[in-house]
């Protein structure tokens, strides 16, 4: 089984529970905090937005509820199936539109300069070739467009014992977590100095004005519960 197949199988196994947690997050006090993180970088509701690694559609739904129109893509068909089902449940709350499709974030089926805003949360740590991904994202981003990449150094942090009493990973079976850790060990990005390596690769891909923010978690999480992510999150905002 290739590393790509293992990644798909891992997220396929988690799609149901993952979707339920993201739905709870959408209805929690974390939702407006995430909006405060990302909407300052979006000019208006007419901008074309791509949610990379959308999973079950959390960011896509969050923005669509505010009137934005979003395309969400994910490598795992089961994640997209859950997202489409939840779109039906949420349709009355969506002021904008959402469109989901199964696609590889490293090989996008979009023409050059298709989007004004590209979002990614907890995606890059799962990719076999992040350097190529950044080049591809630069390609589909319009001039003066913005990339907002929110991630954590999961390749390092998942190996560290969690000290939180409650967190988003506590319901994940140990066998599943061990497979996740094994997958990260196969990925070269787990051995990089993140997020400084990412910033360098973004500049190499052509992005300018690359900004790092290491304090995302402190603004999002204020209590340990089933939505709390024990992995410290950073964001990288880059302009084309």
Residue frames as qw, qx, qy, qz and C-alpha x, y, z in Angstrom:
[[0.000, 0.888, 0.460, 0.000, 0.00, 0.00, 0.00],
 [0.400, 0.472, -0.028, 0.785, 1.39, 3.39, -0.98],
 [0.177, -0.214, -0.463, 0.842, 1.61, 6.24, 1.50],
 [0.317, -0.056, -0.217, -0.922, -1.20, 7.96, -0.42],
 [0.608, -0.256, -0.672, -0.336, -3.42, 4.90, -0.02],
 [0.463, -0.267, -0.686, 0.493, -2.63, 4.74, 3.69],
 [0.022, 0.083, 0.201, -0.976, -3.55, 8.40, 4.14],
 [0.494, -0.143, -0.404, -0.756, -6.88, 7.86, 2.36],
 [0.621, -0.257, -0.740, -0.028, -7.61, 4.73, 4.42],
 [0.296, -0.166, -0.574, 0.745, -6.80, 6.55, 7.67],
 [0.209, 0.090, 0.105, -0.968, -9.15, 9.45, 7.00],
 [0.547, -0.163, -0.620, -0.538, -11.83, 7.14, 5.59],
 [0.520, -0.268, -0.775, 0.240, -11.87, 5.36, 8.93],
 [0.202, -0.302, -0.455, 0.813, -12.27, 8.63, 10.80],
 [0.050, -0.271, -0.402, -0.873, -14.78, 10.36, 8.51],
 [0.423, -0.604, -0.618, -0.272, -17.95, 9.61, 10.52],
 [0.541, -0.618, -0.366, 0.438, -16.69, 10.65, 13.95],
 [0.360, -0.095, 0.111, 0.922, -14.73, 13.51, 12.42],
 [0.095, -0.451, -0.483, -0.744, -17.86, 14.88, 10.78],
 [0.485, -0.700, -0.522, -0.044, -19.80, 14.76, 14.05],
 [0.533, -0.474, -0.189, 0.675, -17.05, 16.66, 15.89],
 [0.220, 0.067, 0.263, 0.937, -16.81, 19.32, 13.19],
 [0.247, -0.617, -0.548, -0.508, -20.57, 19.82, 13.30],
 [0.540, -0.695, -0.390, 0.272, -20.31, 20.41, 17.05],
 [0.462, -0.248, 0.039, 0.851, -17.46, 22.84, 16.43],
 [0.061, 0.388, 0.450, 0.802, -19.59, 24.74, 13.93],
 [0.423, -0.707, -0.435, -0.364, -22.21, 25.22, 16.64],
 [0.673, -0.466, -0.327, 0.473, -19.73, 26.05, 19.40],
 [0.132, -0.960, 0.001, 0.248, -18.07, 29.26, 20.61],
 [0.567, -0.304, 0.484, 0.592, -15.02, 28.28, 18.54],
 [0.490, 0.586, 0.547, 0.343, -16.82, 29.13, 15.29],
 [0.096, 0.987, 0.108, 0.071, -16.81, 32.93, 15.73],
 [0.477, -0.719, 0.377, 0.338, -13.19, 32.75, 16.87],
 [0.626, 0.068, 0.602, 0.491, -12.23, 31.01, 13.65],
 [0.334, 0.827, 0.385, 0.236, -14.10, 33.67, 11.70],
 [0.189, -0.965, 0.114, 0.140, -12.04, 36.34, 13.43],
 [0.617, -0.394, 0.520, 0.440, -8.90, 34.49, 12.35],
 [0.504, 0.161, 0.670, 0.520, -9.70, 34.24, 8.66],
 [0.280, 0.815, 0.498, 0.095, -12.22, 36.89, 7.55],
 [0.143, -0.868, 0.106, 0.463, -9.83, 39.87, 7.98],
 [0.323, -0.340, 0.667, 0.579, -7.91, 38.39, 5.03],
 [0.290, 0.442, 0.785, 0.323, -11.01, 38.16, 2.78],
 [0.031, 0.009, 0.116, 0.993, -12.03, 41.39, 1.04],
 [0.550, 0.099, 0.094, -0.824, -15.69, 40.67, 0.26],
 [0.717, 0.096, 0.636, -0.270, -18.24, 37.95, -0.41],
 [0.720, 0.639, -0.083, -0.259, -17.56, 38.10, -4.14],
 [0.024, 0.662, -0.744, -0.090, -14.10, 36.61, -3.78],
 [0.878, 0.129, -0.420, -0.192, -13.56, 33.06, -5.00],
 [0.417, -0.605, 0.606, -0.305, -12.57, 30.85, -2.05],
 [0.778, 0.177, -0.599, -0.069, -10.96, 27.39, -2.09],
 [0.633, -0.568, 0.421, -0.316, -10.97, 25.30, 1.08],
 [0.545, 0.427, -0.722, -0.019, -8.18, 22.76, 0.68],
 [0.327, 0.006, -0.888, 0.324, -8.45, 19.51, 2.62],
 [0.427, -0.386, -0.052, -0.816, -11.94, 20.56, 3.60],
 [0.061, -0.009, 0.922, -0.381, -12.60, 17.28, 5.38],
 [0.044, 0.550, 0.834, -0.019, -16.28, 17.36, 6.24],
 [0.153, 0.668, 0.409, 0.602, -16.55, 21.03, 5.31],
 [0.387, -0.648, -0.431, 0.494, -16.10, 23.01, 8.52],
 [0.203, -0.378, 0.109, 0.897, -14.46, 26.13, 7.03],
 [0.024, -0.227, -0.656, -0.720, -16.66, 25.96, 3.93],
 [0.284, -0.665, -0.682, -0.109, -19.84, 25.93, 6.02],
 [0.369, -0.582, -0.297, 0.661, -18.53, 28.55, 8.42],
 [0.122, -0.241, 0.266, 0.925, -17.91, 30.99, 5.58],
 [0.119, -0.346, -0.730, -0.577, -21.05, 30.08, 3.63],
 [0.269, -0.680, -0.645, 0.222, -23.10, 30.97, 6.70],
 [0.207, -0.616, -0.075, 0.756, -21.62, 34.47, 6.39],
 [0.495, 0.778, 0.130, -0.364, -22.55, 34.80, 2.72],
 [0.019, -0.622, 0.674, 0.398, -19.34, 33.61, 1.08],
 [0.922, 0.300, -0.062, -0.235, -19.25, 31.04, -1.72],
 [0.323, -0.628, 0.707, 0.034, -16.69, 28.30, -1.20],
 [0.841, 0.281, -0.435, -0.155, -15.32, 25.32, -3.09],
 [0.563, -0.572, 0.570, -0.174, -14.13, 22.56, -0.76],
 [0.772, 0.367, -0.506, -0.114, -11.91, 19.72, -1.92],
 [0.583, -0.525, 0.592, -0.182, -10.59, 16.65, -0.12],
 [0.222, 0.401, -0.858, -0.230, -8.68, 13.53, -1.14],
 [0.112, 0.063, 0.963, -0.236, -10.98, 11.19, 0.78],
 [0.301, -0.288, -0.627, -0.658, -14.31, 10.39, -0.86],
 [0.426, -0.513, -0.732, 0.142, -15.88, 9.46, 2.47],
 [0.214, -0.388, -0.278, 0.852, -15.09, 12.90, 3.90],
 [0.149, 0.028, -0.358, -0.921, -16.69, 14.56, 0.88],
 [0.371, -0.380, -0.784, -0.321, -19.75, 12.30, 1.22],
 [0.343, -0.541, -0.601, 0.478, -20.19, 13.43, 4.83],
 [0.099, -0.279, 0.005, 0.955, -19.71, 17.08, 3.81],
 [0.239, -0.155, -0.573, -0.769, -22.39, 16.81, 1.12],
 [0.408, -0.496, -0.766, -0.038, -24.81, 15.18, 3.56],
 [0.307, -0.512, -0.421, 0.683, -24.19, 17.90, 6.13],
 [0.016, -0.039, 0.265, 0.963, -24.69, 20.58, 3.46],
 [0.342, -0.429, -0.678, -0.490, -28.26, 19.33, 3.12],
 [0.460, -0.564, -0.605, 0.322, -28.75, 19.56, 6.89],
 [0.319, -0.474, -0.154, 0.806, -27.32, 23.07, 7.02],
 [0.288, 0.404, 0.520, 0.695, -28.85, 24.47, 3.83],
 [0.149, -0.869, -0.438, -0.174, -31.25, 26.82, 5.63],
 [0.468, -0.793, -0.011, 0.390, -28.35, 28.50, 7.46],
 [0.582, -0.082, 0.390, 0.709, -26.18, 29.01, 4.38],
 [0.230, 0.842, 0.131, -0.470, -26.34, 32.49, 2.88],
 [0.176, 0.648, -0.603, -0.431, -23.59, 31.67, 0.41],
 [0.923, 0.228, -0.190, -0.245, -22.91, 28.49, -1.56],
 [0.462, -0.524, 0.712, 0.071, -20.74, 25.44, -0.99],
 [0.833, 0.428, -0.269, -0.225, -19.48, 23.04, -3.62],
 [0.584, -0.524, 0.620, 0.002, -17.61, 19.89, -2.63],
 [0.853, 0.433, -0.263, -0.129, -15.54, 17.54, -4.77],
 [0.869, -0.353, 0.257, 0.233, -12.94, 14.84, -4.30],
 [0.551, 0.782, -0.174, 0.234, -9.54, 16.08, -5.44],
 [0.799, -0.166, -0.164, 0.555, -5.84, 15.83, -4.58],
 [0.165, -0.958, -0.053, 0.231, -4.58, 19.08, -3.02],
 [0.456, -0.502, 0.478, 0.558, -1.21, 18.49, -4.68],
 [0.172, 0.067, 0.723, 0.666, -2.74, 18.16, -8.18],
 [0.294, 0.495, 0.448, -0.684, -5.67, 20.55, -8.51],
 [0.343, 0.398, 0.732, 0.433, -8.06, 20.30, -11.45],
 [0.078, 0.901, 0.300, -0.303, -8.52, 24.06, -11.69],
 [0.562, 0.679, 0.070, 0.467, -7.19, 26.53, -14.25],
 [0.462, 0.053, -0.246, 0.850, -4.52, 29.04, -13.34],
 [0.034, -0.081, 0.170, -0.982, -5.63, 31.99, -11.16],
 [0.356, -0.425, -0.746, -0.368, -9.00, 30.40, -10.29],
 [0.516, -0.683, -0.504, 0.114, -9.26, 31.63, -6.67],
 [0.032, 0.815, -0.142, 0.561, -8.77, 34.82, -4.71],
 [0.444, -0.585, 0.527, -0.427, -8.47, 33.10, -1.32],
 [0.742, 0.090, -0.664, -0.017, -7.07, 29.68, -0.47],
 [0.557, -0.583, 0.379, -0.454, -7.63, 28.19, 2.98],
 [0.736, 0.097, -0.668, 0.058, -6.10, 25.12, 4.58],
 [0.495, -0.613, 0.416, -0.454, -6.37, 23.85, 8.13],
 [0.654, -0.325, 0.675, -0.107, -4.48, 20.80, 9.39],
 [0.855, 0.497, 0.043, -0.140, -3.63, 19.74, 5.85],
 [0.412, 0.767, -0.491, 0.036, 0.03, 20.27, 5.05],
 [0.370, -0.513, 0.750, -0.193, 1.26, 17.86, 7.74],
 [0.799, 0.123, 0.562, -0.174, -0.51, 15.03, 5.83],
 [0.662, 0.716, -0.092, -0.200, 0.94, 15.74, 2.38],
 [0.908, -0.047, 0.206, 0.363, 3.72, 13.62, 0.84],
 [0.535, 0.206, 0.196, 0.796, 5.13, 16.56, -1.16],
 [0.101, -0.827, -0.374, 0.407, 4.41, 19.92, 0.46],
 [0.217, -0.451, 0.321, 0.804, 6.88, 21.83, -1.70],
 [0.067, 0.196, 0.754, 0.624, 5.00, 20.79, -4.84],
 [0.083, -0.704, -0.701, 0.079, 1.70, 21.62, -3.12],
 [0.152, -0.715, -0.128, 0.670, 2.79, 25.20, -2.46],
 [0.112, -0.207, 0.556, 0.797, 3.72, 25.60, -6.13],
 [0.024, -0.414, -0.838, -0.356, 0.33, 24.24, -7.17],
 [0.132, -0.763, -0.542, 0.327, -1.53, 26.56, -4.79],
 [0.146, -0.541, 0.160, 0.813, 0.42, 29.52, -6.12],
 [0.102, 0.075, 0.737, 0.664, -0.62, 28.49, -9.64],
 [0.106, -0.582, -0.762, -0.264, -4.38, 28.54, -8.95],
 [0.221, -0.696, -0.377, 0.569, -4.25, 31.72, -6.85],
 [0.340, 0.850, 0.273, 0.295, -5.16, 34.97, -8.59],
 [0.407, 0.376, -0.201, 0.808, -2.77, 37.96, -8.56],
 [0.186, -0.426, 0.311, -0.829, -2.90, 39.70, -5.15],
 [0.801, -0.331, -0.389, -0.312, -4.68, 36.63, -3.77],
 [0.278, -0.608, 0.597, -0.444, -4.01, 35.26, -0.29],
 [0.715, -0.023, -0.698, 0.011, -3.15, 31.84, 1.10],
 [0.471, -0.575, 0.390, -0.544, -4.09, 31.18, 4.73],
 [0.730, 0.108, -0.674, 0.036, -2.45, 27.99, 5.95],
 [0.525, -0.579, 0.386, -0.490, -3.24, 26.91, 9.52],
 [0.854, 0.118, -0.506, 0.028, -1.39, 23.85, 10.73],
 [0.596, -0.715, 0.346, -0.120, 0.65, 22.31, 13.54],
 [0.234, 0.572, -0.786, -0.024, 3.89, 20.37, 13.73],
 [0.901, -0.163, 0.073, -0.396, 2.01, 17.09, 14.09],
 [0.814, 0.325, -0.457, 0.148, 4.99, 14.97, 13.09],
 [0.260, 0.336, -0.630, 0.651, 6.64, 16.06, 16.35],
 [0.401, -0.289, 0.333, -0.803, 3.69, 16.82, 18.61],
 [0.863, -0.104, -0.247, -0.429, 1.79, 13.53, 18.15],
 [0.733, 0.128, -0.607, 0.281, 4.71, 11.66, 19.69],
 [0.043, 0.293, -0.522, 0.800, 4.55, 13.77, 22.85],
 [0.189, -0.419, -0.863, 0.211, 2.25, 12.49, 25.63],
 [0.176, -0.619, -0.305, -0.702, -0.88, 14.64, 25.86],
 [0.185, -0.045, -0.651, 0.735, -1.21, 16.36, 29.23],
 [0.425, -0.140, -0.057, -0.892, -4.71, 17.73, 28.64],
 [0.401, 0.059, 0.812, -0.420, -7.53, 15.93, 30.43],
 [0.597, 0.564, 0.549, -0.154, -9.90, 16.33, 27.49],
 [0.008, -0.539, 0.467, 0.701, -9.01, 16.85, 23.84],
 [0.684, 0.424, -0.168, -0.569, -10.11, 16.09, 20.31],
 [0.481, 0.387, -0.778, -0.119, -7.98, 12.93, 20.04],
 [0.333, -0.272, 0.777, -0.460, -9.17, 11.20, 23.20],
 [0.796, 0.201, 0.357, -0.445, -11.95, 9.34, 21.40],
 [0.631, 0.569, -0.482, -0.214, -9.61, 8.03, 18.70],
 [0.983, -0.180, 0.018, 0.015, -8.65, 4.38, 19.14],
 [0.465, -0.693, 0.461, 0.301, -5.02, 3.76, 20.07],
 [0.687, 0.121, 0.604, 0.385, -4.50, 1.60, 16.97],
 [0.389, 0.832, 0.324, 0.225, -5.75, 4.45, 14.79],
 [0.166, -0.965, 0.182, 0.090, -3.47, 6.98, 16.51],
 [0.630, -0.420, 0.550, 0.352, -0.49, 4.68, 16.09],
 [0.624, 0.442, 0.519, 0.382, -1.23, 4.41, 12.38],
 [0.145, 0.979, 0.113, 0.090, -1.41, 8.21, 12.21],
 [0.398, -0.804, 0.385, 0.216, 1.99, 8.49, 13.89],
 [0.703, -0.066, 0.601, 0.374, 3.43, 5.83, 11.57],
 [0.501, 0.728, 0.378, 0.273, 2.18, 7.75, 8.54],
 [0.042, -0.994, 0.099, 0.026, 3.75, 11.00, 9.74],
 [0.589, -0.554, 0.498, 0.314, 7.07, 9.21, 10.14],
 [0.672, 0.279, 0.558, 0.400, 6.94, 8.38, 6.43],
 [0.285, 0.900, 0.258, 0.207, 6.43, 12.01, 5.45],
 [0.601, 0.229, -0.145, 0.752, 9.48, 14.22, 4.99],
 [0.119, -0.721, -0.048, -0.681, 7.72, 17.31, 6.37],
 [0.757, -0.627, -0.176, -0.056, 7.75, 15.74, 9.86],
 [0.784, -0.208, -0.037, 0.583, 11.53, 16.21, 9.86],
 [0.312, 0.577, 0.123, 0.745, 11.46, 19.87, 8.84],
 [0.206, -0.233, -0.425, 0.850, 11.75, 22.97, 11.02],
 [0.077, -0.622, -0.617, -0.476, 8.15, 24.05, 10.90],
 [0.566, 0.713, 0.410, -0.056, 6.72, 26.56, 10.15],
 [0.106, -0.775, 0.340, 0.523, 9.95, 28.29, 9.09],
 [0.356, -0.073, 0.813, 0.455, 10.57, 25.64, 6.45],
 [0.324, 0.657, 0.679, 0.036, 7.05, 26.23, 5.11],
 [0.068, 0.916, 0.068, -0.390, 7.61, 29.98, 4.89],
 [0.231, -0.530, 0.609, 0.543, 10.83, 29.38, 2.95],
 [0.342, 0.192, 0.858, 0.332, 9.08, 27.01, 0.54],
 [0.253, 0.811, 0.500, -0.167, 6.25, 29.48, 0.00],
 [0.001, 0.844, -0.226, -0.486, 8.70, 32.22, -0.92],
 [0.298, -0.277, 0.789, 0.461, 10.49, 29.77, -3.20],
 [0.357, 0.472, 0.797, 0.124, 7.15, 29.00, -4.89],
 [0.184, 0.448, 0.354, 0.800, 6.70, 32.72, -5.59],
 [0.336, -0.816, -0.469, -0.037, 4.63, 33.99, -2.66],
 [0.270, 0.425, -0.248, 0.828, 5.51, 37.37, -1.18],
 [0.351, -0.451, 0.260, -0.778, 4.75, 38.99, 2.16],
 [0.714, -0.169, -0.679, -0.030, 4.78, 35.73, 4.08],
 [0.282, -0.566, 0.383, -0.673, 3.76, 36.17, 7.72],
 [0.513, -0.096, -0.837, 0.165, 3.99, 33.65, 10.56],
 [0.481, -0.510, 0.172, -0.692, 1.70, 33.66, 13.58],
 [0.387, 0.119, -0.888, 0.219, 2.51, 31.18, 16.34],
 [0.154, 0.006, 0.624, -0.766, -0.32, 32.17, 18.70],
 [0.482, -0.157, -0.536, -0.675, -3.39, 30.76, 16.95],
 [0.520, -0.288, -0.800, 0.078, -4.20, 28.19, 19.63],
 [0.199, -0.225, -0.522, 0.798, -4.16, 30.79, 22.39],
 [0.291, 0.096, -0.059, -0.950, -6.91, 32.72, 20.59],
 [0.582, -0.076, -0.615, -0.527, -9.07, 29.72, 19.71],
 [0.701, -0.279, -0.656, 0.030, -8.98, 27.42, 22.73],
 [0.168, -0.578, 0.387, -0.699, -9.67, 28.49, 26.29],
 [0.702, -0.301, 0.486, -0.425, -10.82, 25.20, 27.80],
 [0.016, 0.256, -0.952, -0.168, -10.08, 21.51, 27.52],
 [0.718, 0.215, 0.410, -0.520, -13.03, 19.69, 26.02],
 [0.775, 0.202, 0.584, 0.132, -13.80, 17.32, 23.16],
 [0.539, 0.817, 0.139, 0.148, -12.95, 20.06, 20.62],
 [0.280, -0.883, 0.336, 0.169, -9.66, 21.11, 22.20],
 [0.835, 0.472, -0.202, 0.199, -6.63, 20.49, 19.97],
 [0.691, -0.660, 0.115, 0.272, -3.54, 19.80, 22.11],
 [0.689, 0.152, 0.262, 0.658, -1.21, 20.40, 19.15],
 [0.095, -0.676, -0.057, 0.729, -0.11, 24.08, 19.07],
 [0.562, 0.645, 0.468, 0.222, -1.36, 25.68, 15.87],
 [0.231, -0.448, 0.196, 0.841, 0.39, 28.28, 13.74],
 [0.556, 0.738, 0.370, -0.092, -0.79, 30.18, 10.70],
 [0.400, -0.215, 0.417, 0.788, 1.09, 31.30, 7.63],
 [0.404, 0.808, 0.346, -0.256, -0.51, 34.05, 5.56],
 [0.438, -0.225, 0.494, 0.716, 1.07, 34.63, 2.16],
 [0.429, 0.739, 0.140, -0.501, 0.24, 36.92, -0.74],
 [0.713, 0.290, 0.468, 0.433, 0.73, 36.42, -4.45]]
